C-alpha cells in the first residue's frame, strides 16, 4: 500500500513540469548536470536557459561565493590548470580539463565572470605566428561558443555577464589606436563586434590587464585614480582614490576584484609592510579604506612563511565584516581571515612547480601580478552560452 502511494506521488511530480522545476531548482549545478542523464524530460528542463536563470535567482546567495580558484600550471603539460578548492572538492574534479576546446595545453583563461570563462586557444599549426581563437565557456556544463576575433591590435579582453539581469553576455576589447585606446563590444545576442566608436587617452600607468566587471562597468586602476567604462551607456567615468592616498608613490596596487557585490582594491605599503584594503562606494563614486593588514599578523598565523604575500582574491562572506584574503607565497595558496586573524592552507604546489611560477611573475609590473599568476575565480553555474 505504501509503495503504491509513493509510486502515485512520484507520477504526480514527474507529470507536473512546474512542480518538478521547483524541486530541481533547489539543487546545486553539479548535481543538475548529472541529472540530465535521467530522461529526456529532465535534460530538456535543466538545459533550458530560462531554468538556468531561475536557478541563478533562486540560489544567488550560495552561488555568489566561488567554488575554487583556477590557476595556470606553467610547469606541467596536462592538465594545464591547477585548482585551489574553496568549497566541495568534487565540484571541480572535472572542470579544469578544457579538452572540449581542443588541446588543453593551448588554453589560456583571459577572464572570469559569474560562472563563464573567456578563453584564448592558440593554434599550434600557425607557428611561428600564433593565431588565437576566442571562446566563452561554462566549465560546469562544458558548453562553449566561439567568438570572432576583434579588429585592431588587441591589448586585453574582458567578459561582461550579469545572469540575474540578462541571458546574454558581452566581450569588451581594448585595442590600440595610434596614441589612444579604442573599445569594441561583442554581443552574444547579435554575434557581432561593434565598430571602435569609443576612443580615449589612457591615464598614467593604466593597468589594462586588471579590468574587472562590476555593476555594469569595466573598472581599471591607474596611478592616482580609477576609471570605469559603462557597457550600456558606453561612457568613461573617472573615480577618485580614497582621501590621503591619491599621490602616495610608496603605495603599490596588488589586487582589484569583485566579491558578493563589492569591489575591493589592495594597496601594498612598502614602507610599513602592510596592505591597505579599499572598497568601492555603493554608488561607484569613490573609494574608502576598510582594513589595514600588517604582514606580521599574517606571519604569526603562518610562522613558516616569511616575506611578502601575493594577494590573489578577496572573498566576502554573507556578513560584510567577515572578509577572507586568498594569498600566494612560497608555493602555497592560503587564506587569511581578517576578522579572526586565522590562516588556512588550501593548496601546496609541488617543489618543481614553485620556481617556474616565480620566474614567470618576476619582472612583471606590480599592476599585472594577479594576472601574471594566472588566477581566476570559478563559480558553479547553469548559464548557457
N, C-alpha and C positions, 0 to 999 in steps of 0.2 A: 504493500500500500504506500509506504514511504517512498520507495523507488519510483512508483508511478507518479506521485506528486512532484518529486524532483524532476522527473522527465518532462512533465507538463510545464513546470516552471521554466525549464531550460528552453522548451519550444517557444514559450511566450517571449523570452528575452531575445532569442535568435530571430524570431519573426517580427520583432519591433526594432527597426533600424535606429530610431531615435533613442530608445532605451539602451540599446547596445552601445551607441556612441557615448551616452552619459556614463557608462561603466568603463569603457576603454579609455576615455579621455583622462581618467584619474591615474593611469599607469605611466611609468617613465618611458621615454622614447626608445631606449634599448630593448625593452620588453615588447613594445608595439611592433618594432621592426621584425622581431622573431615571430610575432603572431600573424604576420602577413601570410605565413605558410599554412595557416589553419584551413582556410577555404577562400574561394573567390570573393565571397561577400566581404570578409574581413580585409582581404587585400585591397579591394576597391574602396572601402571605407577609410582605412588607415592611410592609403596613398592619396586620398582626396586633399587638395590644397586647403580647402575651407576647414576640414577637420584638423589639419596641421595648425591653422591659425587659431581655431578654437582651443586646441590643446595648449598653445602658447599663452593665450589669455587666461585659461583655467589654472595654469601652473607657473605663472610669471614669477612668483616668489622663489620657488625652488630652482627654476631653470635660469635665473639671473646670476647664479653662482657657477663659475667654471668647474667642470669635472676634472680637468687636467691642464697642464701646460705642455705644449709641443715644443721641442727644440731640435734644431738640425744637428745631427750627429756627423760632423765633418770627418771623423776618424774611422768610420765604417762605411761599407758599401750598401748593405741591406740588413735590416730596414733602414731607410735614410733618416728616420726620426726616432728620437727617444721620447719617453713620456714620464712626466712627473705627476703622479696621481694625487689629486686633491680630495677625491671622494672615493667612490666604489671602483676598485681596480678592474673589475670585469667589464665595466662600461667602455674602456679604452683599449681592450686587449687586441682588437682587430682594426681600429680606425687609423692607426698610424701607418699602415701599409697602403700606399696610394697606387697600387698596381692597376686599378681601373683607369688611371690617367695615362698609363704607359709604363715605361721603365721607371720604377720608384727612385732610382739613383739620380734621375734627371729632374725631379720635382723640387721646386723651391716655394715655400709659403711666402707670399708677399703681404697678406693682411688677413685678419680675422675679425668677423663682425656678427655677433648674435647668432652663432651656430653655423655660419657659412665661412668658407675659406676662399681667398683669391690666390691662385697658384700660377706659377710660371713653369712651364715644361719645355725645356730646350731640346732641340733635335740634334742628336749626335752626328747624324749624317751631314749636317750643314757645316761641320768644322772645315777650315779654322774659324769661320764666322758663324757663331751660334745663333740660330733662329729661334725665337721664343714663340710659344703658343700659350695663350692665356685661358685659364679655366676657372669657373666658380663651382665649388663642390660642397656637398654636405657629407662630412665624414661619417655621420651616424647612419644615414640611409644609403651612402655610396652613390648618390645621384650627382651628376655633374653636367655642366653646359659649357661649351667652348664659346669664347667671345672673340670677336675680331680685334686685331691689333690697332691701337690708335695711331693717328698720323703724327708726324713730327718726332723730335728727339725726346723720348720719354725719360723723365727724371725719376718719377715714382708714381705708383698706382695705389688707390685707396678704395676700399669697399664700403658702401653705404647701404645698410639694410635695417629696417625697423619692422619686424614681423607683427607687432601689435597694431601697426598703422596701415601696412600695405603688404601684399603678397609679392611685390616686385622689388628688385634691388637695383642699385646703380653703381657704376665704377667710375671713379674720378681720376683722370690722367693729368699729371702736372708735367708740362713739357717746356722745353727751352725755345724761346723766340727772340733771337738776337740778344739784346741786353735786358729782356724781360722774360717773365714766366707766363705761359698760357695754360688755360684749363679747358679740357674736353670732358664731356659727360656721356657715358654709355648707359642706356636704359634697357633693362631686360624686357620691358613692355614692348618697345619698338624694335629692339635688336640692332640699333644703330648708334654710332657716335655723333655727338653734336659737333658743329664747326667751332673752332677755337675763337669764340667771340669775346671771351674774358681774358684779359691780359693785365699784368701789374708788375711793378718794380719790386723785387723781393727785398725785405728788410735785412739789415745786417745780421749775418750768421743764422739765417733761417734754416732750421733743421728739417729738411724736406722729407727725410725718411721716417720721421717721428709722427706723421699725421695720424690723428685719432678721430674717428667719427663719434660725435656726441651731440645729442639734441638737435639732429638735423643738419649738422655742420661738420666740416673737417677742420680740426684745430691743429695749429703748429705753434711752436715757440721760437723766439729769436733772441737777440742779445739782451734787450731790455723790456720786451713786452711779448704778448702772444697775439696771433691773428687767427681768424676763422673764416671759412668760406661756406655760406649758407647754400645748401644744394638746391633748394626750391627757388629762393629769390635770386640766387646767383650773385650775391653781394659779398664783398670782403669787409670784415669788421676788425678793428684794432681793439685789443683788450689790455688795459694797463696791468702792470705787475703789482703785487702787494706793496703796501706802503713801506718804505725803507729798504726795499730790495730791488729797486729799479736800476741802480747803477753800481752794484757791488761786483767788481771784477773777480773777487775771490770766490764767488758762488758759481758752481758748475751744474748745469742741468743733467740729471741722470735718468729721469723717467717722466713720461707723460702717458696716462692711461685712464680708462673708464671702468668703474665697477658699481653695479647697482644704482645707476642713475647719477653717479657722482664722478667728476673729472678731477684727477689728482696730478700734482706736479711735485717732483722731488728734486730739491736743490742740494748739492753737496757743498758744505762749508769746509774748504781745505784747511783753513786756519784753526778752527775749533774742533775739527774731526767730528762733524755731526751732519745729520740730514735734516733739512727743513722741509716739512710736508705741507703743501698748499692745496687748497680746494677751491674749485671754481664756484662762484656765487650761483645761486639757483637761476637767476635771470641772465647769466653769462655776461655780466658787465664788469667783472673784476675777480681778483684772487684774494684769498685770505689765508693767513698762516694758521694751521690747525695743530701741528705737532712738531716737536723737536726730538730727534732720536740721536743720542750720543753713541758713538761707536763702542765705547767702553761698556755700555749697558748690554749691547749685543754680545760682546766678547765674554762678559760674565755669564751669560746664558749658555754660550758655547765656548768653553775655555780653550779647546784645542785649536780654534781658529783665530788667527792673528792677522791684522791688516785691514785693508779696505774691503767692503762688501759691495757687490754689484746688484742693485735693485732690479728685479725682473718684472714684478707685477704687484699691484696693491689689490687686496680682496676685501671688500666691505661686507660685514655681516649684516644681519637684519637690523641690529642696533647700530646706529651711526657711530657711536663711540668705540665700537669693537672692530678695530682695523688690524689687518694682518699684511705684512710685507713679505713677499717672496724674494729671497736673496740667493746669490750665487757667489761661492768663494771656495777656493782650493778644491775644485771638483765636486762640490756638494751643492745641492739645491735644498734650501731650508726655508722655514717660515719663522717670522718673529711677530708675536702678538704685542701690540703697543700698550694695551690696557693691562695685561697681566705680566708683561715683560718676560715671556717664556718663548722658547725656541723649540722647533721640531725639524728633524731632517727628513726630507721627502725622497730624495734621490741622491745616490752616491755613484759618480761616474767611475768607471774602471780607470786604473792608473794610466793606461795607454791613451785614454781619451782626454786627459787633462791638458797636456801640453799643446796639442794641436788647436784646441779651442782657445787657449790663452794666446797662442801665436796668431790666431785669426783676429782676435779683438785688439791685439797690440797695434798701436798706430792709428786706430780709428779715432776720429774726433769724439769728444765726450758726448756730443749730442746724438751720436749714432750708436751708442753702446747697446741699447736694448735690442735693436735690430741686428747689430753686429753679432750678438749672441744667438740670434735666430729663435727667440722665444715668442710663442703666441698662445693665447688662451683658447681652450676648446670647450664649447658648450654643446650639450646634447640637444638635438632639435629635430623636428619632423618637417621643417620648412622645405618646400620644393624649389628647384632651380630651373 
